[in-house]
Amino acid sequence: MEQSALPAVSLDELDRLATRASTVINRLRDRLYAPGTQKTLDVQFNVRRAAEMVGRSEKLIRDAEGDGRLPEPEKDPQTGRRTGYSLADVNRMRSVFGTLPHRAPSDPAMVLAIQNFKGGVGKSTTVCHLAQYLALKGYRVCVIDCDSQASTTSIFGLNPDIDVDEEEDTLYPFFRHGGPPDLSYALRSTYWPNIALIPANLGLYDAEYEFAARMAREQAFVLDRLRAGIETIKDRFDVILLDPPPALGMLSLSVLRAANALVIPAPPNNIDFGSTAHFLKMLSATLNELARAGGPRDYAFVKILATKMNDGKSAHLAIKRMMDAVFPMDMLQAVLKDSAEIDNATANLSTVYELTGTATRTETHKRCRAYLDAVGREVEILIRKTWPSHHAQLRKEGLL
């Protein structure tokens, strides 16, 4: 038999490749997670922007500062002008003026999964930006990273290899036999006011094996364990966002059982759209199987979000038109367009909403921010429609 002209690759050589890859990752993390540093939110709002966010006039804000209901704003010692308000300051104003948008205790917490079984479709990007959009609006948000790749965890400032212990900090202990009774142990506050995080790291992948071992004898437990855990913490939040792994495994099935709404990110190109069509077919079959095993699960809404859209590519435009024709009632009207602004922020384990200074004054940033805000606004309205206490205001706004 004729032998290959290429030399065989040994296991030792594969180990060396893995070591080199780890070295590159470690160098990147050393740069982004410098010792002694902690990620902070440096975004500041002037009084006009703060008034818009709060829903009250600048005069009312100044009056409240004057009569002691709000603290005196910090001022530049040289100019005597306000230095700006933090998001925490804005939320304090909302509390004073009664404009916090929280759901009523009788409203159901929204458990929203950003779900697709294919990687590279913008899932974690959507989760992080949507969480921050909702936090800017004043909602109480919990992000649960269910993906062992831990991209969302990294963007929220944690080094998965150093700052996160899978035996204490992730979902994994909760899935183990004899694990904690609720998810409170894993909740972490973040540098974003009103956003809590349950982080992930590579050790979370072990939960797949834990599930597989228990599936035969405790099927209902496995399928609904995450759902039961969310029940123990949901009263503290308005919205709980789930970032599942990009594969059809036990964790993804648990997310489908735990969520009460889905947003499916889908780039408008042939391969990704084909994968999304396959995902929807699998989703239907999977949910039917899960219903037989653990009872039916209804969703408040299921929407497809076109992501990574490039208007300069005729193929993208053609496939987007096809998506709109095939899913006329199921597409979000807003589109998350392809943007160097998002790519650059992600490369620095950050988001567009965290940029400050001159970077926010470019046309590229303003366009990208407009796309993100449009997606956030549309999802926010869908969420509010599930809360009876918001219906009167939605009618007043002409949205219901």
C-alpha positions, 0 to 999 in steps of 0.5 A: 500500500502506498504511504502518505507523503505527509508525516503522521502527527503523533499525540505528543505533537498534538499536546505541543499544539495544545500547549502553544495554544494555551500560551497564546490564550494566557498572554491575551488574558494577561493583557486583558486581566492585568493583576490587581485590576478589576473591570469597572463601568466608566460610562457617565451621563450628563443631566440632559441624558439622565433626565431622558433616562429617568423620564423627568425634567432637568429642573425636577432633578435639580430641585430634588438635589436642592431639597435633599431627596437626591445627593448633590452631584459631583462637580469639577473643582476647576469649572464647577460643572457637574462631572456627570452621573453614573448608572447607579445615580440614574437608578437612584433618581428613578427610585426617587421619582418612581420611574423604575420599570420593574415588573410587579411581584404578581408578574412572571419573571421573564426567563429568556434564552438566546438559543441556537445549536450552531456557534458563531451566530452572535449568541453571546454578543446578543446576551451581553448587549441585551443584558446591558441595554435592559440594565440601562433602562433600570431593569433587574437582570440576571445572566446565567452562562450555561456555556463551558466556553464562558464567553459571556463570563469573560465579557463581564470581567471574570477570567474563567480559569482563575476567577471561577471555580467550577466546584463552587461558582458555576451551575455544576454543583447544582446539577450534582447529586446532593448539590445546593438546594438553590442557585443563590450560592452562584449569584455574583454581582457585576460592575454593572448596576442591576446585573448579576451573573452566574458564571461558567468555565470549562468545568461546566462541561462535566455537567453533561456527563453528570446529566447522562449518568442520571438521565436513565433513573431520574429523567424528570429531575435532569430535564427540570433541574435548571428550571427548578433552580431559577425558581429559587432566585427569580423573585429578585429579577425582572429578566433572566437571560440564559446563554446556552452552549452551541450544541444539542446536549443536556445543558441545552435541553435544560435551557429549553425547559427552563426558558419561557421565551426564546430569541434565535440569532441567525445570520443571513448567509446560506450556511447559517440560515441552513443551520437555523432551519435545521435547528428549528426542525430539531427544536420542534422534534426535541420539544415534543420529546421533552413534553412526553418526558416532562410535560408540555412547555409553552413560550410567551414568544419565539422570535428570530433575530437576524445577526451579522447582517451586511447590507453591502452583500447582495446574498445577505439581502436576498436571504434576509428577504427570504427569511422575512417571507418565510417567517413573516410573524416570527422575525424581529423587525430590528436587525443586528448588523455586522459592525467593526464596533462590536468586533473591536469591543469583543476583542477587548472582552467588552461591549459597545455599551461600555465605550466612553470618550471620543470612541462614542462620537464616531458615526460608526459607533452611533450607527452600531448603537442604534442597531443595538438599541433597536434590538433591545427596545423590541425585545423589551416591549415583548417582555413588557407585554408578558407583564399585566402590570405594564399593560396600561402604560403600553396602551398609553404608548400605543404598543398594545 
